[in-house]
């Protein structure tokens, strides 16, 4: 096609229908008046040749502007070799630079395109690719997308994928794709405090992953081999959040945890004085929407009447146990009769009326359940007192309880 024909095509297009992008695309496709040529994708074994206009590329990319009109040696060259960009990605790159759109973006080339956009400083194309990936994410492909994002070192997409895994973690953990992820990806997911899945679902998924990992490596699926496959990922599972039944039926029977580890978790869940060293995280994942499981290993039962003291004085305030899970106890403040301590109404007293954040809290029981587990005190008779666990939630207040505060309280009361 002659130069005059090109000018005729570009200048005399159907003005009523064509936009600037249409003219720019036609100029790119025509292949005339080009002053820079590229050989792209040698390392992929599918090298292709492309031609373009320096001025257009320099206008869209600061990298190309420096290459063509700066002090870099490429400014004098008319043929550039780009071995590390896939031809499909480079075609998308050129299309975007000329028309501000990408017609051929798909799941197969989006990461390569995103990498090219990052290399040549095209933030709008990065945004287009990131949005495309976010819109394509599903339970079936999010883990594959995550591992591709890690491979291409696209941190913003890694974050989008992890956030999707957070919100859909129950389904993602059950998918067959979970057992195919790499150990690096496994650790990355287990480190997330924002997963919405129950911890028992996390544990069961880890067991499945370990079994498949043994098979991939030609190993018998023994407890020793499963632990070997998991490595330090095992210690990212928050086993102390499991109920006693889940702990016994799961890692207790599968052999994934040894007797010492099971014992330390049980002591952490039940003892007033917690083990000083615990190999597993104890913080509840903040994304989990689960409430504490009623009547779990702490021995507290739903609707049980207790009394709580804040440490500011000797006043005890009545409360009903809402739920308990072995790490936390949720209390509902109540009003009671003066004589028999029976609850006359379920009227809730605002926690702010009683407590200040950071104050120690002590719980008084009206029976002798597990006497060895609790500290002794006197409050209108011989009762038992315990801090229950290292952290306690009351209403909307979060109170951190320390053993040294408990010891100080005991001393003040002569016990």
C-alpha positions as CSV (number, residue, x, y, z in Angstrom):
1,X,0.0,0.0,0.0
2,X,1.4,3.4,-1.0
3,X,2.0,6.3,1.4
4,X,-0.7,8.3,-0.4
5,X,-3.2,5.5,0.1
6,X,-2.4,5.5,3.8
7,X,-2.9,9.2,4.1
8,X,-6.2,8.8,2.2
9,X,-7.3,6.0,4.5
10,X,-6.4,7.9,7.7
11,X,-7.6,11.4,6.6
12,X,-10.7,10.5,4.6
13,X,-12.3,7.9,6.9
14,X,-16.0,7.9,7.6
15,X,-16.0,10.9,10.0
16,X,-19.6,10.2,11.2
17,X,-18.6,6.8,12.6
18,X,-14.8,6.7,13.3
19,X,-13.2,8.0,16.4
20,X,-9.6,8.9,17.1
21,X,-8.8,5.4,18.3
22,X,-10.1,4.0,14.9
23,X,-7.7,6.1,13.0
24,X,-4.8,5.2,15.3
25,X,-5.6,1.5,15.0
26,X,-5.7,1.8,11.2
27,X,-2.4,3.6,11.2
28,X,-0.9,0.8,13.3
29,X,-2.3,-2.0,11.2
30,X,-1.3,-0.4,7.9
31,X,2.4,-0.7,8.6
32,X,3.4,2.3,6.7
33,X,5.5,5.3,7.9
34,X,6.8,3.1,10.7
35,X,10.2,4.1,12.0
36,X,10.9,1.4,14.6
37,X,10.8,-2.4,14.4
38,X,10.9,-5.1,17.1
39,X,11.8,-8.8,17.2
40,X,9.8,-10.1,20.2
41,X,9.6,-13.3,22.2
42,X,12.8,-15.2,21.3
43,X,12.9,-16.9,24.7
44,X,9.4,-18.3,24.2
45,X,10.4,-19.9,20.9
46,X,7.8,-18.0,19.0
47,X,9.6,-14.8,18.0
48,X,7.5,-12.4,15.9
49,X,8.3,-9.1,14.2
50,X,6.4,-5.9,14.9
51,X,6.6,-2.3,13.5
52,X,5.4,0.9,15.1
53,X,5.9,4.7,15.3
54,X,8.4,6.0,17.8
55,X,6.4,9.2,18.4
56,X,3.3,7.2,19.4
57,X,5.1,4.9,21.7
58,X,7.1,7.7,23.3
59,X,3.9,9.6,23.9
60,X,2.4,6.7,25.9
61,X,5.4,5.3,27.7
62,X,8.1,7.1,29.6
63,X,10.4,4.1,29.0
64,X,10.1,4.2,25.3
65,X,10.4,8.0,25.3
66,X,13.8,7.6,27.1
67,X,14.8,4.8,24.7
68,X,14.0,6.8,21.5
69,X,14.6,10.4,22.5
70,X,16.8,10.2,25.5
71,X,20.4,9.3,26.1
72,X,20.0,5.5,25.8
73,X,21.8,3.9,22.8
74,X,18.5,2.5,21.4
75,X,17.6,5.9,20.1
76,X,19.8,5.4,17.1
77,X,18.5,1.9,16.4
78,X,15.6,0.9,14.1
79,X,15.4,-2.8,15.1
80,X,15.1,-3.7,18.8
81,X,15.3,-7.3,20.2
82,X,12.9,-7.9,23.1
83,X,13.3,-11.5,24.0
84,X,11.5,-11.6,27.4
85,X,8.0,-10.4,26.3
86,X,5.5,-12.8,24.8
87,X,4.4,-11.8,21.3
88,X,0.7,-11.9,22.4
89,X,1.4,-9.5,25.2
90,X,3.4,-7.2,23.0
91,X,0.6,-7.1,20.5
92,X,-1.8,-6.1,23.3
93,X,0.7,-3.5,24.5
94,X,0.9,-1.9,21.0
95,X,-2.9,-2.0,20.6
96,X,-3.3,-0.2,23.9
97,X,-0.7,2.4,23.1
98,X,-2.4,3.3,19.8
99,X,-6.1,2.9,20.8
100,X,-6.3,2.9,24.6
101,X,-8.1,-0.4,24.4
102,X,-7.1,-4.1,24.3
103,X,-9.4,-6.3,22.2
104,X,-7.6,-9.6,22.6
105,X,-7.0,-9.7,26.3
106,X,-7.8,-13.1,27.8
107,X,-7.0,-15.4,30.7
108,X,-4.2,-16.9,28.8
109,X,-2.3,-13.7,28.1
110,X,-3.4,-11.3,30.7
111,X,-0.5,-11.9,33.1
112,X,2.1,-11.6,30.3
113,X,0.4,-8.4,29.2
114,X,0.4,-7.1,32.8
115,X,4.1,-7.8,33.1
116,X,4.8,-6.0,29.9
117,X,2.7,-3.0,31.0
118,X,4.7,-2.9,34.2
119,X,8.0,-3.1,32.4
120,X,7.2,-0.2,30.1
121,X,5.4,2.0,32.6
122,X,1.8,1.9,31.4
123,X,-0.2,2.4,34.6
124,X,-3.5,2.5,32.8
125,X,-2.9,-0.8,31.1
126,X,-1.8,-2.3,34.5
127,X,-5.2,-1.1,35.8
128,X,-7.1,-2.7,32.9
129,X,-5.3,-6.0,33.4
130,X,-5.9,-6.0,37.1
131,X,-9.6,-5.2,36.7
132,X,-9.9,-8.0,34.1
133,X,-8.3,-10.5,36.5
134,X,-10.5,-9.4,39.4
135,X,-13.6,-9.8,37.3
136,X,-12.5,-13.3,36.2
137,X,-11.8,-14.6,39.7
138,X,-13.8,-17.6,40.8
139,X,-13.5,-20.5,43.3
140,X,-12.2,-22.7,40.5
141,X,-9.5,-20.4,39.2
142,X,-8.4,-18.1,42.0
143,X,-5.6,-20.3,43.2
144,X,-4.3,-20.8,39.7
145,X,-4.5,-17.0,39.2
146,X,-2.7,-16.5,42.5
147,X,0.2,-18.7,41.5
148,X,0.5,-17.0,38.1
149,X,0.5,-13.6,39.8
150,X,3.3,-14.8,42.1
151,X,5.2,-16.2,39.1
152,X,4.9,-12.9,37.2
153,X,5.6,-10.9,40.4
154,X,2.5,-8.8,40.0
155,X,2.0,-7.8,43.6
156,X,-1.3,-5.9,43.1
157,X,-2.9,-9.0,41.5
158,X,-1.5,-11.2,44.2
159,X,-3.3,-9.0,46.7
160,X,-6.6,-9.2,44.7
161,X,-6.4,-13.0,44.6
162,X,-5.7,-13.3,48.3
163,X,-8.6,-11.0,49.1
164,X,-10.8,-13.2,47.0
165,X,-9.5,-16.3,48.8
166,X,-10.3,-14.6,52.1
167,X,-14.0,-14.0,51.2
168,X,-14.5,-17.5,49.6
169,X,-12.1,-19.5,51.8
170,X,-14.6,-22.1,52.9
171,X,-15.3,-23.1,49.2
172,X,-11.7,-22.6,48.1
173,X,-10.3,-24.9,50.8
174,X,-12.8,-27.6,49.7
175,X,-11.8,-27.4,46.0
176,X,-9.5,-29.9,44.3
177,X,-7.4,-27.0,43.2
178,X,-6.3,-26.4,46.8
179,X,-4.4,-29.7,46.9
180,X,-2.4,-28.7,43.8
181,X,-0.9,-25.4,45.1
182,X,2.7,-25.1,45.9
183,X,4.1,-25.1,49.4
184,X,4.9,-21.4,49.1
185,X,1.2,-20.6,48.2
186,X,0.0,-22.9,51.0
187,X,2.1,-21.0,53.6
188,X,0.9,-17.7,52.2
189,X,-2.7,-18.7,52.6
190,X,-2.3,-20.2,56.1
191,X,-0.6,-17.0,57.3
192,X,-3.8,-15.0,56.4
193,X,-5.6,-13.7,59.5
194,X,-8.6,-12.7,57.3
195,X,-9.8,-16.1,56.1
196,X,-13.5,-16.5,56.7
197,X,-13.4,-20.3,57.0
198,X,-13.6,-22.1,60.3
199,X,-10.3,-23.3,61.6
200,X,-11.3,-26.9,61.5
201,X,-11.9,-26.4,57.7
202,X,-8.4,-25.0,57.4
203,X,-7.0,-28.1,59.3
204,X,-8.9,-30.6,57.1
205,X,-7.7,-28.8,53.9
206,X,-4.1,-29.0,55.2
207,X,-4.5,-32.7,55.8
208,X,-5.8,-33.2,52.3
209,X,-3.0,-31.2,50.8
210,X,-0.4,-33.2,52.7
211,X,-1.9,-36.5,51.5
212,X,-1.8,-35.4,47.9
213,X,1.7,-34.0,48.4
214,X,2.9,-37.5,49.6
215,X,1.4,-39.1,46.5
216,X,3.1,-36.6,44.2
217,X,6.4,-37.4,45.8
218,X,5.8,-41.2,45.8
219,X,5.6,-41.4,49.6
220,X,3.3,-43.4,51.8
221,X,0.7,-41.1,53.5
222,X,2.0,-41.6,57.0
223,X,1.9,-39.0,59.7
224,X,5.7,-38.6,59.6
225,X,5.6,-38.1,55.8
226,X,2.6,-35.7,55.9
227,X,4.5,-33.6,58.5
228,X,7.5,-33.6,56.3
229,X,5.5,-32.4,53.3
230,X,4.0,-29.6,55.3
231,X,7.2,-28.5,56.9
232,X,6.7,-25.2,58.8
233,X,3.3,-24.7,57.2
234,X,2.0,-27.1,59.9
235,X,2.7,-24.4,62.6
236,X,0.6,-21.9,60.8
237,X,-2.6,-23.9,61.5
238,X,-4.3,-22.4,64.5
239,X,-5.0,-25.7,66.3
240,X,-5.9,-24.1,69.6
241,X,-9.0,-22.7,68.0
242,X,-10.4,-26.2,67.4
243,X,-13.0,-27.6,69.8
244,X,-11.9,-30.4,72.0
245,X,-13.9,-32.8,69.9
246,X,-12.4,-31.5,66.7
247,X,-8.9,-31.8,68.2
248,X,-9.5,-35.3,69.3
249,X,-11.3,-36.5,66.1
250,X,-8.9,-34.7,63.8
251,X,-5.1,-34.3,64.5
252,X,-5.4,-36.4,67.7
253,X,-6.4,-39.5,65.7
254,X,-4.6,-38.8,62.4
255,X,-1.3,-38.5,64.1
256,X,-0.5,-35.2,62.5
257,X,0.2,-33.8,65.9
258,X,2.2,-35.6,68.6
259,X,1.1,-36.2,72.1
260,X,3.1,-33.4,73.5
261,X,1.6,-30.9,71.0
262,X,-2.0,-32.2,71.7
263,X,-1.3,-31.9,75.5
264,X,0.0,-28.3,75.2
265,X,-3.0,-27.3,73.2
266,X,-5.4,-28.9,75.7
267,X,-3.6,-27.1,78.6
268,X,-3.8,-23.8,76.7
269,X,-7.6,-24.3,76.3
270,X,-8.3,-25.3,79.9
271,X,-5.7,-24.3,82.4
272,X,-5.8,-21.0,84.3
273,X,-2.0,-20.7,83.9
274,X,-1.4,-21.1,80.2
275,X,1.8,-22.9,78.9
276,X,4.5,-20.3,78.3
277,X,5.5,-21.8,75.0
278,X,2.9,-22.9,72.4
279,X,4.0,-23.9,68.9
280,X,0.7,-22.8,67.2
281,X,-1.0,-19.4,66.7
282,X,-3.9,-18.7,69.1
283,X,-5.4,-15.6,67.6
284,X,-8.8,-16.1,66.0
285,X,-8.8,-15.2,62.3
286,X,-10.6,-11.8,62.1
287,X,-12.4,-12.8,58.9
288,X,-14.1,-15.7,60.5
289,X,-17.7,-14.9,61.3
290,X,-18.2,-17.8,63.7
291,X,-19.2,-17.1,67.3
292,X,-17.6,-19.0,70.1
293,X,-18.9,-22.5,70.3
294,X,-21.3,-22.9,73.3
295,X,-20.2,-25.0,76.2
296,X,-16.8,-25.9,75.0
297,X,-13.7,-27.0,76.9
298,X,-13.6,-24.1,79.4
299,X,-16.5,-25.8,81.2
300,X,-18.7,-22.8,81.1
301,X,-22.3,-23.5,79.9
302,X,-24.6,-21.2,77.9
303,X,-26.9,-19.2,80.3
304,X,-24.8,-20.1,83.3
305,X,-24.9,-17.4,86.0
306,X,-21.5,-15.9,86.9
307,X,-20.3,-12.8,88.6
308,X,-17.5,-10.6,87.3
309,X,-15.2,-8.1,89.1
310,X,-13.3,-5.4,87.2
311,X,-10.4,-4.9,89.6
312,X,-11.5,-1.4,90.5
313,X,-13.0,-2.5,93.7
314,X,-14.9,-5.3,95.4
315,X,-18.2,-5.0,93.5
316,X,-19.2,-8.1,91.6
317,X,-21.5,-7.6,88.6
318,X,-23.9,-10.4,87.5
319,X,-23.6,-11.9,84.0
320,X,-24.8,-14.8,82.0
321,X,-22.5,-16.8,79.9
322,X,-23.4,-16.3,76.3
323,X,-20.9,-18.8,74.8
324,X,-17.4,-20.2,75.4
325,X,-15.0,-21.8,73.1
326,X,-11.8,-22.6,75.1
327,X,-10.1,-19.4,74.3
328,X,-12.8,-16.8,74.9
329,X,-15.9,-16.4,77.0
330,X,-18.7,-14.0,76.0
331,X,-20.7,-12.5,78.9
332,X,-24.0,-10.8,78.9
333,X,-24.4,-8.4,81.8
334,X,-27.6,-8.8,83.8
335,X,-29.5,-7.5,86.8
336,X,-30.3,-9.9,89.6
337,X,-32.1,-10.2,92.8
338,X,-30.2,-9.2,95.9
339,X,-30.9,-12.4,97.9
340,X,-30.8,-15.5,95.7
341,X,-28.8,-14.1,92.7
342,X,-31.5,-15.4,90.3
343,X,-31.8,-13.4,87.2
344,X,-35.1,-11.5,87.2
345,X,-34.6,-10.0,83.7
346,X,-32.2,-10.1,80.8
347,X,-31.7,-6.4,80.8
348,X,-28.2,-5.7,79.5
349,X,-26.0,-3.3,81.3
350,X,-23.6,-1.5,78.9
351,X,-20.1,-2.7,79.4
352,X,-18.9,0.9,79.5
353,X,-20.9,1.4,82.7
354,X,-18.7,-1.2,84.4
355,X,-15.5,-1.7,82.5
356,X,-12.7,0.4,81.2
357,X,-10.6,-1.0,78.3
358,X,-7.4,-2.6,79.6
359,X,-8.8,-3.3,83.2
360,X,-8.4,-6.8,84.5
361,X,-11.6,-8.8,84.9
362,X,-12.2,-11.8,87.1
363,X,-15.0,-14.3,86.9
364,X,-16.8,-15.8,89.9
365,X,-18.7,-19.1,89.7
366,X,-21.4,-20.3,92.0
367,X,-20.5,-23.9,91.9
368,X,-17.4,-26.1,92.2
369,X,-16.8,-27.2,88.6
370,X,-13.2,-28.2,88.1
371,X,-11.9,-26.7,91.4
372,X,-8.3,-27.3,90.5
373,X,-8.6,-25.0,87.5
374,X,-9.6,-21.9,89.4
375,X,-8.2,-19.4,91.9
376,X,-10.0,-19.2,95.3
377,X,-11.5,-16.1,96.8
378,X,-14.3,-15.0,99.1
379,X,-17.2,-12.9,97.9
380,X,-20.3,-13.3,100.1
381,X,-19.3,-16.9,100.7
382,X,-16.7,-19.4,99.3
383,X,-16.7,-19.2,95.6
384,X,-14.2,-19.7,92.8
385,X,-12.6,-17.1,90.6
386,X,-10.9,-17.5,87.3
387,X,-9.7,-15.2,84.4
388,X,-11.0,-18.0,82.2
389,X,-8.6,-17.4,79.3
390,X,-6.0,-15.0,78.0
391,X,-8.5,-12.9,76.2
392,X,-12.1,-12.1,76.9
393,X,-14.7,-10.3,74.8
394,X,-17.5,-8.5,76.6
395,X,-20.0,-6.7,74.5
396,X,-18.1,-4.4,72.2
397,X,-15.1,-4.1,74.5
398,X,-11.9,-6.1,74.1
399,X,-10.1,-6.7,77.3
400,X,-6.6,-8.2,77.5
401,X,-6.0,-10.1,80.7
402,X,-2.5,-10.8,82.1
403,X,-1.5,-13.4,84.6
404,X,0.4,-10.8,86.6
405,X,-2.8,-8.9,87.1
406,X,-4.4,-12.0,88.4
407,X,-1.6,-12.6,90.8
408,X,-1.8,-9.0,92.1
409,X,-5.5,-9.3,92.6
410,X,-5.0,-12.5,94.6
411,X,-2.4,-10.8,96.8
412,X,-4.7,-7.8,97.5
413,X,-7.4,-10.2,98.8
414,X,-5.1,-12.2,101.0
415,X,-5.2,-15.5,99.0
